Amino acid sequence: MKIKKILNNNAAVVNDHGEEKIVIGSAIAFQKGKNDIIDPTQIEKVFVMEDPAQYSHLQEMLRTLPEEEIAVSQEIIAFAERELGVTFQEHIHIALTDHLSFALERIGKGMSIRNTLLEEIRILYPREFQIGLQAKHMIRERLQVIIPEDEVGYIAMHIHTAWKNAGSRSKGQEKTAMIRDIAEGVGQAAGVVLDRRSANYERLLTQLENMLQTDESGHLHNELNAELVIIAKKNFAEAYAQARRIGDLVEEDYGYLFTDSQLVVIAMEINRVSSRLGMLQS
């Protein structure tokens, strides 16, 4: 591999048998110049130009962002891949590095970081959240910056999206926000105030996430038996009507249409929250 352009001490654009690539590795381009040979044993990550726009964005980031920020981002990604036993798609290297740099800039300016989905992320994605906590430790050790737990949640969300290969980060965040809104609707229908750090709230979120899970073809994993749905609609008529109202709001806000089975699950959760938590708060 011959160097075509040095991006920083740890990254360079190379010519590999006529194919242009970006290679990353500790001090891989230190004291080197154009046409120098890269030692393949120093290469830690290789990026091939599949999406020209992303490829150019990555070059620009590697050229302009502080090397220590890029290094800690790559360290976080490598740690997450080891912990989860996966290899992420290349986009995570751009998305997380970009996000982390912007977050560090805001923290440096004393700007507050608020993550309204923090508790939902903590409950729904515990493995990713633990990786986010490790990322917090890495950032403190490498950059001497203490990030807030809200930012831990954002990092966890990036890792979750990369792990599940669910498309853009915004889709993962939208699902989390939808689950939160359904949970809030359940609490309002039940006439109770839900403690977002309680075991009851954790159980509710878990039930709602299970209700939304689909297979690769988009079919729901946990549809209830048709006879059970008919019986539940009759036995929980009031709660089912409240679930329908929640469903209408979710369809309006997120474009998601619940099945009868899902509405019954929500109705049963309204009934459970009302009967159990209502007694505790009365």
HELIX and SHEET records of a PDB file:
HELIX    1   1 PRO A   40  GLN A   42  5                                   3    
HELIX    2   2 PRO A   52  THR A   64  1                                  13    
HELIX    3   3 GLU A   67  LEU A   84  1                                  18    
HELIX    4   4 HIS A   91  GLY A  108  1                                  18    
HELIX    5   5 LEU A  118  LEU A  124  1                                   7    
HELIX    6   6 PRO A  126  LEU A  143  1                                  18    
HELIX    7   7 GLU A  149  LYS A  164  1                                  16    
HELIX    8   8 ARG A  169  ALA A  190  1                                  22    
HELIX    9   9 ALA A  199  LEU A  212  1                                  14    
HELIX   10  10 ALA A  226  ASN A  235  1                                  10    
HELIX   11  11 ALA A  237  TYR A  254  1                                  18    
HELIX   12  12 ASP A  260  GLN A  281  1                                  22    
SHEET    1   A 4 LYS A   2  ASN A   8  0                                        
SHEET    2   A 4 ALA A  11  ASP A  16 -1                                        
SHEET    3   A 4 GLU A  19  ILE A  24 -1                                        
SHEET    4   A 4 LYS A  45  VAL A  48 -1                                        
END                                                                             
